[in-house]
Amino acid sequence: MLAGSLFGVQIDQVRFFPNGSADILVKTGSAVLGAGVFAAIMKSAQFTEVFQRNIHEVFFSPELAVGLDENKRKWRTLTDSIFKKCLTNVHGQATQKISETYFSAELDYHFEDVKIEYRLELDKSKRYLDIRASTSSKVVISPDAQPIIWQRITVGSTKPCMTSLVIDQKPYNPEDYFKPDPKNPNEQRLEIPYEIYSKGKDFDETRSVTFERTVEYKQDITADPYIAAGLTRFIVGLEIAIKCINCKFHFTNTGSRVMEEPESYTNGGKYETRILAKKGDLLLPGMGYIIVITP
């Protein structure tokens, strides 16, 4: 009986034996020392309940059972087993590419309720396009993560200028956070440290911030007659609004065929809006869009 009691006290500390398992073992007494240990325990209604509850947790809440890296490994194993029959010679490549696309390091935050407004004005020469892109969104930070919120902007004709940066309704100086990429002179990077955006009074509860920025630049449409964007993170809800002055545009989705032809509407400011994902609908990394501009 003593042995059963000691073992029971210790087993309560093990991850998959919740509090109460010790009581089961103590009540079985000397049975824990004999060959009938499993029969004695399994006959207990309390153990059956504990067992069912924890098996359910392993299958349906695996994040509580093992770490993120282990879950990724298991997912890759399952995916590879599916592709072995249809992609006999390249199933490993398929699994790796999907893993890199959807389970990359960019899981530390995602965007929700994103709206991007493009104001496009073509000059009299019908060559140079003035572009103003204003973005508003909610950035949701993953649990236990403290990432830098960053965005990369690459343009061909002129250096982009960020004219406005607002985080949780507080304006910031764009020049402090929007700078050339030291590794690529053709790119500008917006980097907002965790220490800055986590200052909001409700951040600890919501783990999210509102984010607004405006970027302006000029583009030679004889060389680059389009604006292309590809998603590198998960986005929940996305609208693209476009207003053309002295030009026309043609809009198309890119990426997965899962993305349906977007619904559209025109607002009071004469912005034609494409709804790529309604509120609550998910877009995956790899999806995107192209806006082709013509005189």
N, C-alpha and C positions, 0 to 999 in steps of 0.2 A: 504493500500500500504506500509505503514511503517512496519507493522508486517511482510509482505512478504519479505521486504528487509532485515530485521534483521535476519529472519530465514534463508534466502538465504546465508547471509554472514557466519553464523555459520555452516551451513551444508557443506560448502566447506572444512571444516576441518575433516569431517568424512571419514574414510578409503574407504568405498564403494560408496561415492559420489564424484567423481573426480571434479577438477576445471571445472567450466562451469555449474554445477548443480545449483549453486546460481543464475546464470543469467536466467536459466529456471524459477525458482521460482519467481524471481523479475518480469519477464515479464508476469507471470500469474496474478499478482496483487492481488486483493482481493479474487481471487478464492481460495487461500490457506486457507482462513478463512471459506470457505463454504464446503458443502457436495460434491461439484463437483471438489475437489482438484485432485483426481486421474484421472478423465476424462480429466481435463484440461492439466495435465502434460503428460499423456500418448498420447495425440494427437500431442504432440510436436515431430517433426522428430529428433530434437537434443537429446531429452530424450531417444527415441527409440535406437539411436546409442549408447548412453552412457550405457543403460541397456544391450544391446546385447554384448557390449565389455566387461563389467564387469562380466556378467554371463559366458562368454567364459573363463575369467580369473579364476573364481572359479572352473570350471570343468577341465581346461587343464593346469593351473598354480597354483595349490592349495598351493604351498609353499609360494606364494605371499600373500595368504589370511589368512592362519593360521600357527601356529608353527609346528615344526617337531613332537612333542609329540602328538598333535591333529591329524595330518595326520596319524601317526601310529595307533592311536585309531580307526579312521575311517576305515583304512585298515583292522584291526582286525575284526571290525564289519561286513564288507562286506565278508571277508573270512569265518567267522563263519557261515554266512547265506548260503554260498555255500555248506559247509560241512554238514549242518544239515540234508540234504536229503540222503547223501551217507554214512555218519558216524554218525548215529543217536545218539549213546550213548557216543561217544568220540570226537564229533566235537570240543569241547572246548580244548581238549588236542592237536588236530591237529593244530588248530589255534595258540595255545601257542608255540608249537614246531617250527612251521614255523617262527613265529615272533622272537623267540630267535635265530634262525639260521641266518635269513637274516636282521633283524632289531635290532641287539644287539648294545652294546655300541661301537663296533668296526666299526663304520661308519665315524670315524673322518679322515681316510685316506684310500687309496687303492693303489694297485701296477699296473704298466703298463710295457709292454715290458720286461718281466722277463725272464732271462735265467740262468739256474743252470747247472754247469758243475761238474760231478763227475769223479774223477780219482780214480779207484779202483785197488789196487795191493795186491794179496794174497801171503803170505810168503811161504817159502819152506815146512813148516810143514803143509801147506794147512788148517791152523786153523785161523790165525790172518790176518785180512784185514786192510790195511792202506787206509784210506779214506781222500780225499781232495775234499771239496765242495766249489766251487767258485760261488757266486751269483752276478748278475748285474741286476739292475732294475731302474725304475723311480717311485718315491713315490709321489703321488698326494694328497695334503692336502685339506680337505673339507673346504668350506668357513666358516669363523669365528671360525675355530678350531685351537688350538695350542697344539696338542698332543705330547706326547713322542713317538718317533718311537721305537718300541721294537719287539724283536723276541726271542723265547724260543727254546733252543736246548737241547734235552735229549738223551743221549747215555748210553749204558750199560757197556762197557768194560773199557774205559779210559775217563778221563776228556778231553773235547774238547779244543783245543787251537785256538784262532783267530789270524792268522798270518798277516792279512791285512784288513784295513778299510779305504775306500776312499769315501768322500762325495763331490759331485760337483767338482771332479778332485783334491781335496785337501786331502792329507793323514792325518790320525789321529792315535794316539797311541791306539791300540785295548784294552790294559789293562785298560784304563780309562773308557771304556764303556761296556766291556764284563766281567761280574762278576758272581759269584755263586748266585743263588737265595737263600736269607736268609730263605725262608720258605720251600725250597726243595733242599737238597744237591746234588741231582742227576741231577739238571737242571742248565744250564748256561743261563743268560739273557743278551741280547744286548739292551741297553737303550740309545737313543740319544735325548737329550732335544731339545725343540723348539728353545731355544736361540742359539744352535750350528748350526743346519741345516738351519735355516732361515737367515744366514749371507750372503748367495749368493746375488750377485748384481741384479739378475733378479727374485728373489723369490717373491717379492711383486706383480709382474705382472703374473708370471706363477703358483704360489702356488705349485711348484713341485721341487724336488731335484733328482739328480742321486745318486745312492747308490751302492757300490761294497764292498763285503767282502769275505774273504776266511777263512774257518774253517777246521782244520785237527784233526783227532782222529783215534783210533784203535778199531776194533770190532772183537769179537770172533764169527766166523760164525757157530761154533758148538752149540752155545747158541742162537745167533741171526743172522740167515742167510739172513736177509733182511733189507732194508732201507725203512721206511714208512714215508709218509708226507701227512698231511691233511691241506686243506686250511681253514683258519679262517677269511679271508677277501676276498673281491672281487678282481679279477685279470683280467686284460685286456691284453691278449697275454702272452703265456707261452711256453717255450721250455726247455726240459730236455736232456742234452748231457751226454753220458756215455762212458768212456774208461776203458776197463778191461785189466789187465796184470796178466797172470797166473790164470785166472778165467773166468767164463762166467756169463752172467746176463739174467734174464727174467723180462720183464717189463709188468705191467698191471695197468689199471686205477682203481680207487676206487670211491665209492660214487654214485652219480646220474647216471641213464642210459642215461641222456641227453648228457653226454660226449661220443663222437664217438671214434672209434678206431683211434689212432693218426697216422698221416702221419710221415714218417721218412726219414732221409738222413744221409750220412756220410761225415764229413768235412775233410780238409787236414790233421788235426791232429789226424785222426782216431777215432774221437768221434762220436758215433752213436747217432743221435739226434731225439727225439720224439717231435712232435709239438702238444702239448695238446690244444693250442688255438692260432690261427693265429693272426697277428696284427689286433687290433680292435675287436676281438672276446672275449666274456666275459665268465669267469669261476666263479661259485658260491661257497660260503662257503659250506663246507661239501664234496666237491670233493677232489680228491687227487690221489696218485699213490703209488705203491709198487715196489721196485726193489729187486728181489731175486737173491742171489749170490751163485753160485756153483763152485767147483773146475774144 
